Amino acid sequence: MTSEAKNAGLKGESNVESIRKENPFNVPNLLTVLRMAMLPAVVWRYRMGDARGALAVYLLAMLTDAADGFIARRFHQITALGKLLDPLADKLSLLTLLGLFVADGQIPLWVMAVVLGKEAILIAGGAAALREGSVVYALPIGKVTTVSFILSMVTRFMAMRQIADLLLGLSIALSLAALVWYTAALLRQMYGRQDV
């Protein structure tokens, strides 16, 4: 991958082909899949009234996130598939926890609607880019947004309501900024517009 493609968070047709040719069964990708597989346990513990247990499972899942990134970089196992799976796991984790707290009445439904709307736009944009031979990868602002949401969820698990609400507000603002950033990068990649 060229440095220019890395900075843009996008890659051309050769990466679409490389996803098909890669061996998906490396350790980082398997850890990412494990992270997604742990989400039902988080839901189960929380619905059973064990918020601490749910938090413990969730934090363990987040440790696999840190581990897969470290291993991928340290042992040169970064793959195009992994770059797609990692943000997908982040989104599933976020939506799962948001769903739990919306159902509990701790977070208003419109927050979930905003996040779902943003993700729907990104998925539609990603699908359009894929048809043009490009793959949309995570950008730095997306990871910062995810970390902010995670901190908001963790503090909510710990009943630190005011801090959780402040972090949630920050997360929503970052999420909307990320949408603008992704859209601009996508338009540059698809239409070669340097002025976007």
N, C-alpha and C positions, 0 to 999 in steps of 0.2 A: 504494500500500500504506500502511495506517495504521501509525503507530509501534508500536502495540500488537501488530499482526500481525508486524512485523519482529522485535520483541523475543522473541516466542514462537517464531519460526522457522517459523510456519505461516501458511497463508493460505486464505481461503474459496473458495467456488465460482467467483467471478469470475476467480480465477487459473487454475483448471482450464480455463476457456474461453479465457483469454488465451494459454495455451500453444498452443492450436490456431490462434489468429489471428496469432500473432507470425511475423515473418520470421526463420527460424532461421539464416540465412546472414550473421550479423554476424561481425566479426573475433574477438571473445572466444570465441564458440561454436566457430568454426573452429579456433582455437588449442587449445581443450579437446579437440576431436576429434583434432587432430594429436598431442596428448600421449598419448592412448590408442593411436594408431597407432604410436607409437615403442616401445611396450612389447615387441613381438616382437623388435626389434633388441637391446634390453637382454638378453633371454633368449638370443638367438643368440650375442652376444659372450661372455656368461658361460659358456655351455655349450662354447664354443670354447676356454675357458681364459683368456680375456682379461678379467680382472676390472676392470682400469683402463679398458678400452674400454667395458665395460658401465656402469661408473660415470659415464663421460663422457656417454654417451647419456642415462642417467637424469638427470644434473644438467641437461642441455639440456632434457629434458622438464619438469623442475621450473621452469626459467626461463620456459617457456611458461605455466606455471601462474601465476607472478607477473605476467607480461605481460598475460594475459587479464584478471586482476583489476584491474590498473591501467587498462587501456584501457576496460574496462566502466564503471569509476567516473569516469574522467576525461572520457570522451566520452558519458556517459549512455546506455550500451548494455547496462545491466543488464536481463536478461529473465527471465521465469519459467522458461523452458526452460534457460537458462544456470545458474540456481540449482539445477536438478536434475542437469545434466550435470557440473558441477564436482565435487560430492562423489562422483558415480559414477566419474569419472576418478581421484579420490583413492583410492577403494576398490580399483579395478582395479590401480592402481600398487602399493598395499600388498600385495594378495594375490599379485601376480606375484612380488614380491621375497621375500615370506615363502615362497612355493612353492620358489623357487630355493634358499634357505638351509635349508629343511626337507629338500629332496632331497639337499643336501650334508651333512646331519647336523649343521649348526651351530645349528639351532633345533629344539627338540623338537616333535613332531607336535601335542601338546596345545595349543600356542600357536596354531597354525593352526586347530585345532578351536574354540577360544574365539572367535577373530576371526570365523570363518565362522558360528558360532552366533549371535553378536551381530548380524552383518549379516543373517542370515536372519530374526531377530526384527524388525529394523528394516524390512526389505523387506515382511514380512507386515503390520506396523503401518502402513506407508506405503500399502500396497494397500487396507487397511481404511479409512484416512483418505480415500483417493481416491474410494472408493465413497460416502463421506459428503459429497463435494464439497470436500475439503480437500487441500492439498498440503503434504507435510513437507519443509522445507528444512534446510540445514545450520545447526547452532547453533555458537556460538563454541567450546564445549568440543570439538566434533568436529574443528574445524580445529587446535586445540592438540594433540589426540591424533594427528592426521595428521602434524603437524610433528615430534612426539616419535618417532613410528615412522620417519619419513624420516631423522632424525638417527641413529637406531639402525641403520638399513640402511646409511647412508653410512659410519658408523664401522666397520661390519662389513666392507664392501668394502675399507676401508683397514687391515684386520687389527688394529683396536683392540678386541680381543675383550672385555676387562673393561668398558670404557666402553659398548660396544654392548649387553652383557648388562644393565647397570644401566639404560640407556635403554629397553631392551625391557621390563623389569619395570615401569618408570614408565608406559610406553605401555599395557601391559595394564591397569594400575590405572585410568588415564584412560579407557580404552575401556569398562570396566565402569561407571564413573561416568557416561560419556556415555549409555550405554544407559538408566540410571535417569532421567537428565535428559530424554532424548527421550521416554521412556514417559510421564513426568509431563506434559510439554507436549502430547503426543498426546491423553492422556485429558482434559486441560483443554479442548482444542479440540473433541474429538468429543462430549464429554458436558457441557461447560460447568461442570466441577467446579473451582471456585476454591480448594478446600481440598486439592487433590492435591499 
